[in-house]
């Protein structure tokens, strides 16, 4: 039970705010995996998140507080662990119904 309580303390709430598709704020950032003008891939306390769009730029990063601010045109925000799970399920199901 002690281990569960310690793990629970490490989990923070994650907040993602998109304002007019031009500004994205995300909390609980641990690390930026990659970034360019079309895509940011960031590791958070929940999973890896991919932010896609156009003319994306990092406006502010505070790893101590876990906050990231991105400007540009935001098109898509995806939790990548769910994509992997979907692909595995589809792969398994497609094998059964071939």
ZADO-1210 file (C-alpha; in nm, 4 decimals, padded with zeros to 6 digits):
<atoms>
<atom x="00.0000" y="00.0000" z="00.0000" code="UNK" pos="1"/>
<atom x="00.2932" y="00.2335" z="00.0688" code="UNK" pos="2"/>
<atom x="00.4187" y="00.1971" z="-00.2905" code="UNK" pos="3"/>
<atom x="00.0750" y="00.2894" z="-00.4282" code="UNK" pos="4"/>
<atom x="00.0625" y="00.6063" z="-00.2191" code="UNK" pos="5"/>
<atom x="00.4142" y="00.7066" z="-00.3317" code="UNK" pos="6"/>
<atom x="00.3195" y="00.6550" z="-00.6987" code="UNK" pos="7"/>
<atom x="00.0006" y="00.8546" z="-00.6511" code="UNK" pos="8"/>
<atom x="00.2006" y="01.1502" z="-00.5121" code="UNK" pos="9"/>
<atom x="00.4154" y="01.1537" z="-00.8303" code="UNK" pos="10"/>
<atom x="00.1099" y="01.1876" z="-01.0575" code="UNK" pos="11"/>
<atom x="00.0093" y="01.5471" z="-01.1219" code="UNK" pos="12"/>
<atom x="-00.2946" y="01.6726" z="-01.3034" code="UNK" pos="13"/>
<atom x="-00.2256" y="01.7598" z="-01.6622" code="UNK" pos="14"/>
<atom x="-00.3844" y="02.0642" z="-01.8187" code="UNK" pos="15"/>
<atom x="-00.3860" y="02.1388" z="-02.1916" code="UNK" pos="16"/>
<atom x="-00.5270" y="02.4731" z="-02.3003" code="UNK" pos="17"/>
<atom x="-00.5654" y="02.5739" z="-02.6652" code="UNK" pos="18"/>
<atom x="-00.6576" y="02.9349" z="-02.7325" code="UNK" pos="19"/>
<atom x="-00.8016" y="03.0164" z="-03.0780" code="UNK" pos="20"/>
<atom x="-00.5855" y="02.7402" z="-03.2309" code="UNK" pos="21"/>
<atom x="-00.2920" y="02.9841" z="-03.2054" code="UNK" pos="22"/>
<atom x="-00.1554" y="02.9082" z="-02.8610" code="UNK" pos="23"/>
<atom x="-00.1185" y="02.5832" z="-02.6667" code="UNK" pos="24"/>
<atom x="-00.0225" y="02.5553" z="-02.3015" code="UNK" pos="25"/>
<atom x="00.0508" y="02.2123" z="-02.1526" code="UNK" pos="26"/>
<atom x="00.1521" y="02.1207" z="-01.7984" code="UNK" pos="27"/>
<atom x="00.3323" y="01.8178" z="-01.6509" code="UNK" pos="28"/>
<atom x="00.6055" y="01.8219" z="-01.9170" code="UNK" pos="29"/>
<atom x="00.9069" y="01.6057" z="-01.8411" code="UNK" pos="30"/>
<atom x="01.1038" y="01.6313" z="-02.1662" code="UNK" pos="31"/>
<atom x="01.0795" y="01.7493" z="-02.5262" code="UNK" pos="32"/>
<atom x="01.1525" y="01.4490" z="-02.7478" code="UNK" pos="33"/>
<atom x="01.1568" y="01.6423" z="-03.0765" code="UNK" pos="34"/>
<atom x="01.0303" y="01.9644" z="-03.2268" code="UNK" pos="35"/>
<atom x="01.0100" y="02.1502" z="-03.5540" code="UNK" pos="36"/>
<atom x="00.7727" y="02.3945" z="-03.7255" code="UNK" pos="37"/>
<atom x="00.5158" y="02.1193" z="-03.7915" code="UNK" pos="38"/>
<atom x="00.5333" y="01.8948" z="-03.4853" code="UNK" pos="39"/>
<atom x="00.6304" y="01.8795" z="-03.1183" code="UNK" pos="40"/>
<atom x="00.6654" y="01.5438" z="-02.9426" code="UNK" pos="41"/>
<atom x="00.6785" y="01.5811" z="-02.5642" code="UNK" pos="42"/>
<atom x="00.7002" y="01.3366" z="-02.2761" code="UNK" pos="43"/>
<atom x="00.4536" y="01.4163" z="-01.9971" code="UNK" pos="44"/>
<atom x="00.3678" y="01.2510" z="-01.6674" code="UNK" pos="45"/>
<atom x="00.0782" y="01.0707" z="-01.8422" code="UNK" pos="46"/>
<atom x="00.2358" y="00.9669" z="-02.1727" code="UNK" pos="47"/>
<atom x="00.3971" y="01.1015" z="-02.4862" code="UNK" pos="48"/>
<atom x="00.1973" y="01.3755" z="-02.6593" code="UNK" pos="49"/>
<atom x="00.2269" y="01.4835" z="-03.0243" code="UNK" pos="50"/>
<atom x="00.1235" y="01.8387" z="-03.1141" code="UNK" pos="51"/>
<atom x="00.0901" y="01.8996" z="-03.4892" code="UNK" pos="52"/>
<atom x="00.0323" y="02.2201" z="-03.6807" code="UNK" pos="53"/>
<atom x="00.1955" y="02.4927" z="-03.8860" code="UNK" pos="54"/>
<atom x="00.4607" y="02.7484" z="-03.7951" code="UNK" pos="55"/>
<atom x="00.4908" y="02.6007" z="-03.4468" code="UNK" pos="56"/>
<atom x="00.7411" y="02.7600" z="-03.2128" code="UNK" pos="57"/>
<atom x="00.8295" y="02.7228" z="-02.8479" code="UNK" pos="58"/>
<atom x="00.7353" y="03.0453" z="-02.6721" code="UNK" pos="59"/>
<atom x="00.8203" y="02.9323" z="-02.3187" code="UNK" pos="60"/>
<atom x="00.9544" y="02.6221" z="-02.1452" code="UNK" pos="61"/>
<atom x="00.9943" y="02.5687" z="-01.7702" code="UNK" pos="62"/>
<atom x="01.0970" y="02.2089" z="-01.6994" code="UNK" pos="63"/>
<atom x="01.1213" y="02.2781" z="-01.3264" code="UNK" pos="64"/>
<atom x="00.7492" y="02.3579" z="-01.3187" code="UNK" pos="65"/>
<atom x="00.6694" y="02.1298" z="-01.6163" code="UNK" pos="66"/>
<atom x="00.5108" y="02.3984" z="-01.8353" code="UNK" pos="67"/>
<atom x="00.5361" y="02.4445" z="-02.2115" code="UNK" pos="68"/>
<atom x="00.3850" y="02.7194" z="-02.4272" code="UNK" pos="69"/>
<atom x="00.3681" y="02.6745" z="-02.8054" code="UNK" pos="70"/>
<atom x="00.2614" y="02.9331" z="-03.0626" code="UNK" pos="71"/>
<atom x="00.1527" y="02.8772" z="-03.4237" code="UNK" pos="72"/>
<atom x="-00.1501" y="02.7121" z="-03.5830" code="UNK" pos="73"/>
<atom x="-00.2501" y="02.4076" z="-03.3755" code="UNK" pos="74"/>
<atom x="-00.4095" y="02.1301" z="-03.5835" code="UNK" pos="75"/>
<atom x="-00.3870" y="01.8193" z="-03.3660" code="UNK" pos="76"/>
<atom x="-00.3002" y="01.6962" z="-03.0154" code="UNK" pos="77"/>
<atom x="-00.2611" y="01.3193" z="-02.9744" code="UNK" pos="78"/>
<atom x="-00.1619" y="01.0943" z="-02.6854" code="UNK" pos="79"/>
<atom x="00.0673" y="00.8458" z="-02.8609" code="UNK" pos="80"/>
<atom x="00.0239" y="00.5526" z="-02.6226" code="UNK" pos="81"/>
<atom x="-00.3414" y="00.5225" z="-02.7298" code="UNK" pos="82"/>
<atom x="-00.2376" y="00.5113" z="-03.0970" code="UNK" pos="83"/>
<atom x="-00.0006" y="00.2247" z="-03.0291" code="UNK" pos="84"/>
<atom x="-00.2743" y="00.0329" z="-02.8441" code="UNK" pos="85"/>
<atom x="-00.5189" y="00.0857" z="-03.1341" code="UNK" pos="86"/>
<atom x="-00.2619" y="-00.0362" z="-03.3871" code="UNK" pos="87"/>
<atom x="-00.1967" y="-00.3509" z="-03.1849" code="UNK" pos="88"/>
<atom x="-00.5700" y="-00.4246" z="-03.1513" code="UNK" pos="89"/>
<atom x="-00.6339" y="-00.3655" z="-03.5210" code="UNK" pos="90"/>
<atom x="-00.3397" y="-00.5858" z="-03.6107" code="UNK" pos="91"/>
<atom x="-00.4701" y="-00.8701" z="-03.3961" code="UNK" pos="92"/>
<atom x="-00.8273" y="-00.8366" z="-03.5209" code="UNK" pos="93"/>
<atom x="-00.7225" y="-00.8162" z="-03.8842" code="UNK" pos="94"/>
<atom x="-00.5307" y="-01.1426" z="-03.8444" code="UNK" pos="95"/>
<atom x="-00.8387" y="-01.3171" z="-03.7085" code="UNK" pos="96"/>
<atom x="-01.0707" y="-01.2003" z="-03.9879" code="UNK" pos="97"/>
<atom x="-00.8401" y="-01.2627" z="-04.2849" code="UNK" pos="98"/>
</atoms>
